[in-house]
Amino acid sequence: MHLKTERFRFAGSSENGSFSISDFPTKIDDLYENKEHYETLLASLTTELNELQEKMYAHNRYGLVTIFQAMDAAGKDSTIQHVFSGVNPLGLRVHSFKRPTDQELDHDFLWRNLIKLPERGTIGIFNRSYYEEVLVVKVHPEILTKTQRLPDERTADLDKVWKQRYKDIGNFETYLNRNGFPVLKFFLNVSKKEQADRLIDRIEDPSKNWKFDDQDVVERGFWNQYMQAYEDAINATASKKAPWYVIPADDKKNMRLIVAKILVEELKTLKIEYPKVNKRQQKSLQDLLEVIKKE
């Protein structure tokens, strides 16, 4: 599959200029010829992803943090399901972050993500993340002032709060990278029209009714505010070491192929290898081999 993933990458204003969602498409030409071709392409990518993850697991020096953010019905769940379907579960840590619990609200806003970070050798998959704190909370600041239990003087200047949180997030991601845990961030960029079609489908198809949440329609009414919040967050937190990838999400098959391709490319940049066996270990292995063969 010939695909230049750089076209979806935003690594900060110093490298790419200012970020605007309108500059990134929600749909591109199909990367596949038909369903069978798509399945072949995805299978090839997931096989390669599994091989690279296995090598990272054996090397046990790096971990990878992947973040999936999007509007409702953009396809986060299905993308995670399909892209990682061929990867050994032993090397995956999947976490979906819902509304904060009472326990989580009694900690700082990064805490619940920090305690779910992956171990070395594994891939951490965050379905939503600490970015909700500068997306949903920014669109609905009453969450910050009424439910998050911060001291009143800490929330008196909301503009200052967002700037501080962007800085904290950037520092956190730099810290992770320095410790061998690069952060890969995906914004699944779905159009408002496509979202509407998917929400309608969830209502009209009885088998999908369970997916429908009344709140999805309420939040859709804040579409423009969310787009601005995403622009602000991506502009403030994208960097060369922790870039954002803005993925066209109107076609789910294309989206999965692009995400899988980026993951493969990212793992290939890591200096990972299978542990080397010294001569003494080789001799021991040969002796054990002979024992097994004689049984």
C-alpha positions in Angstrom: 0.0 0.0 0.0 1.5 3.3 -1.1 0.6 5.9 1.4 2.6 8.9 2.7 1.4 9.3 6.2 3.2 12.6 6.6 0.2 14.3 5.1 -1.8 13.5 8.2 0.9 14.5 10.7 1.0 17.7 12.7 4.2 18.1 14.8 3.7 21.7 16.0 3.8 25.2 14.6 7.6 25.3 14.3 7.5 22.5 11.8 4.0 22.8 10.2 2.7 26.3 11.0 -0.6 26.8 12.7 -3.0 23.9 12.8 -6.5 24.2 11.4 -9.0 21.4 11.2 -10.3 22.7 7.9 -6.9 22.0 6.3 -7.3 18.3 7.0 -9.8 16.2 5.0 -12.5 13.9 6.6 -12.4 11.7 3.5 -9.8 10.7 0.9 -9.8 8.4 -2.1 -10.1 4.8 -1.2 -6.8 3.0 -0.4 -8.4 -0.3 -1.4 -10.1 -1.7 -4.5 -12.8 -3.7 -2.7 -13.6 -5.4 0.5 -11.3 -8.4 -0.1 -8.4 -6.0 -1.0 -9.0 -4.0 2.1 -8.9 -7.2 4.3 -5.7 -8.3 2.6 -4.0 -4.9 3.2 -5.2 -4.7 6.8 -4.1 -8.3 7.5 -0.6 -7.6 6.2 -0.3 -4.5 8.4 -1.6 -6.2 11.5 0.8 -9.1 10.9 3.7 -6.6 10.7 2.5 -4.8 13.7 2.4 -8.0 15.7 5.9 -8.9 14.7 7.2 -5.5 15.7 5.3 -5.5 19.0 6.7 -9.0 19.8 10.2 -7.7 19.2 9.5 -4.7 21.4 8.2 -7.1 24.1 11.4 -9.2 23.9 13.6 -6.1 23.9 11.9 -4.8 27.0 13.2 -1.3 26.8 10.5 0.7 25.1 6.7 1.0 25.5 4.3 2.8 23.3 1.4 5.0 24.4 -1.4 5.5 21.8 -4.2 7.9 22.3 -7.4 8.0 20.3 -9.6 11.1 20.5 -12.7 11.9 18.4 -16.2 13.1 18.3 -18.9 10.6 19.1 -19.5 7.9 16.4 -16.2 8.6 14.7 -15.1 5.0 15.1 -12.6 4.8 18.0 -13.8 1.4 19.2 -14.0 -0.3 15.9 -10.6 1.1 14.8 -8.9 -0.2 18.0 -10.7 -3.5 17.5 -9.6 -4.0 13.9 -6.1 -2.5 13.9 -5.0 -4.5 17.0 -6.9 -7.7 16.2 -3.8 -9.5 15.1 -1.6 -8.4 18.0 -0.8 -10.8 20.8 -3.0 -9.6 23.7 -0.1 -10.2 26.1 1.5 -7.1 24.6 -1.5 -4.8 24.8 -3.1 -2.7 27.5 -6.4 -1.2 26.5 -8.2 1.4 28.6 -11.4 3.3 27.9 -11.8 6.5 29.9 -15.4 7.4 30.8 -16.6 10.2 33.1 -14.3 10.5 36.1 -15.3 8.5 39.2 -15.4 10.0 42.7 -12.0 8.5 43.4 -10.5 9.9 40.2 -12.0 13.4 41.0 -10.1 13.2 44.3 -6.8 13.3 42.3 -5.1 15.5 39.8 -6.4 15.4 36.2 -3.6 13.2 34.9 -3.7 10.6 37.7 -6.2 8.1 36.2 -4.2 8.0 33.0 -0.9 7.8 34.7 -1.8 4.7 36.7 -2.9 2.9 33.4 0.4 3.6 31.6 1.8 0.5 29.8 4.8 -1.5 31.0 8.0 -1.7 28.9 7.5 -4.0 26.0 3.8 -3.3 25.7 1.5 -0.9 23.8 -0.9 1.1 25.8 -4.2 2.1 24.0 -6.2 4.9 25.5 -9.7 5.3 24.2 -10.1 8.9 25.2 -7.5 10.3 27.6 -6.4 13.2 29.7 -7.2 15.4 26.6 -10.8 15.2 27.7 -9.7 17.7 30.3 -9.1 20.4 27.6 -11.9 19.2 25.3 -15.1 18.3 27.1 -14.2 20.3 30.1 -13.3 23.3 28.0 -16.6 23.2 26.2 -18.4 22.7 29.5 -16.3 24.7 32.0 -18.9 24.1 34.7 -17.4 20.6 35.0 -14.2 22.3 36.2 -15.8 24.8 38.5 -18.5 22.6 40.0 -17.4 19.0 40.0 -13.6 18.8 39.9 -13.0 19.9 43.4 -10.2 22.3 42.7 -9.7 25.3 45.0 -11.8 28.2 43.9 -8.7 30.4 43.4 -7.3 27.9 40.9 -10.3 28.2 38.6 -10.9 31.9 38.8 -9.1 32.5 35.4 -10.2 29.8 33.0 -7.9 30.9 30.2 -5.0 30.5 32.6 -6.3 27.0 33.5 -6.3 25.8 29.9 -2.8 27.2 29.2 -1.5 25.5 32.3 -3.1 22.2 31.4 -1.6 22.3 27.9 1.8 22.9 29.4 1.3 20.1 31.9 0.3 17.7 29.1 3.3 18.7 27.0 5.7 18.2 29.9 4.1 14.9 30.8 4.5 13.6 27.2 8.1 14.8 27.1 8.7 13.0 30.4 7.2 9.8 29.0 9.3 10.0 25.8 12.5 10.5 27.8 11.8 7.4 29.7 11.3 5.2 26.6 7.5 5.6 26.2 6.8 7.7 23.0 3.3 9.0 22.7 1.3 8.6 19.4 -1.9 10.7 19.2 -4.7 10.1 16.8 -7.6 12.5 16.2 -10.2 10.7 14.1 -11.6 13.5 12.0 -15.2 12.7 11.1 -17.5 15.2 9.4 -20.7 16.5 11.0 -22.8 15.0 8.2 -21.2 11.6 8.5 -21.7 11.7 12.3 -25.3 12.4 11.7 -25.7 9.4 9.4 -24.1 7.1 11.9 -26.2 8.4 14.8 -29.3 7.9 12.6 -28.2 4.4 11.8 -27.8 3.6 15.5 -31.5 4.6 16.0 -32.9 2.9 12.9 -31.0 -0.4 13.3 -32.3 -2.3 16.3 -29.1 -4.2 16.6 -27.2 -0.9 17.1 -29.7 0.7 19.6 -27.5 -0.2 22.5 -24.7 2.1 21.0 -27.0 5.1 21.1 -26.6 7.6 23.9 -29.0 10.6 24.2 -26.0 12.7 25.3 -24.4 12.2 21.8 -27.2 14.4 20.3 -26.8 17.0 23.0 -23.0 17.2 22.5 -23.5 17.4 18.7 -25.1 20.8 19.4 -21.7 22.0 20.6 -19.9 20.9 17.4 -18.3 24.3 16.6 -17.1 24.6 20.2 -15.5 21.2 20.1 -13.8 21.9 16.8 -12.3 25.0 18.3 -11.2 23.1 21.4 -9.5 20.4 19.3 -7.7 23.1 17.3 -6.5 24.8 20.5 -5.4 21.5 22.1 -3.6 20.2 19.0 -1.8 23.5 18.4 -0.7 23.7 22.0 0.4 20.1 22.5 1.8 18.8 19.1 5.5 18.4 19.0 8.1 16.5 17.0 8.4 13.8 19.7 4.6 13.7 20.3 2.9 14.6 17.1 -0.8 14.4 16.3 -2.1 12.5 13.4 -5.4 13.8 12.0 -7.0 10.8 10.3 -9.9 11.1 7.8 -12.7 9.2 9.5 -15.6 9.3 7.1 -14.5 6.0 5.6 -13.8 3.5 8.4 -11.8 1.1 6.2 -9.4 3.9 5.1 -9.1 5.1 8.7 -8.1 1.7 9.9 -5.5 1.2 7.2 -4.0 4.6 7.9 -3.8 4.1 11.6 -2.2 0.7 11.2 0.3 2.0 8.7 1.3 4.8 11.1 1.7 2.4 14.0 4.0 0.2 12.0 6.1 3.1 10.9 6.4 4.4 14.5 7.5 1.1 15.9 10.1 0.8 13.1 11.7 4.1 14.3 12.5 2.5 17.7 15.8 0.8 18.2 14.4 -2.6 19.2 15.9 -6.0 18.6 15.6 -9.5 20.0 18.0 -10.1 22.9 21.3 -11.6 21.6 22.5 -14.9 23.1 26.1 -15.2 24.1 28.3 -18.2 23.4 27.7 -19.7 26.9 24.0 -19.4 26.5 24.2 -20.9 23.0 26.1 -23.9 24.4 23.5 -24.4 27.1 20.7 -24.2 24.5 22.4 -26.8 22.3 22.8 -29.1 25.3 19.1 -28.8 26.2 18.2 -29.4 22.6 20.0 -32.7 22.7 18.2 -33.7 25.9 14.9 -33.0 24.3 15.8 -35.0 21.1 16.8 -38.0 23.2 13.5 -38.2 25.0 
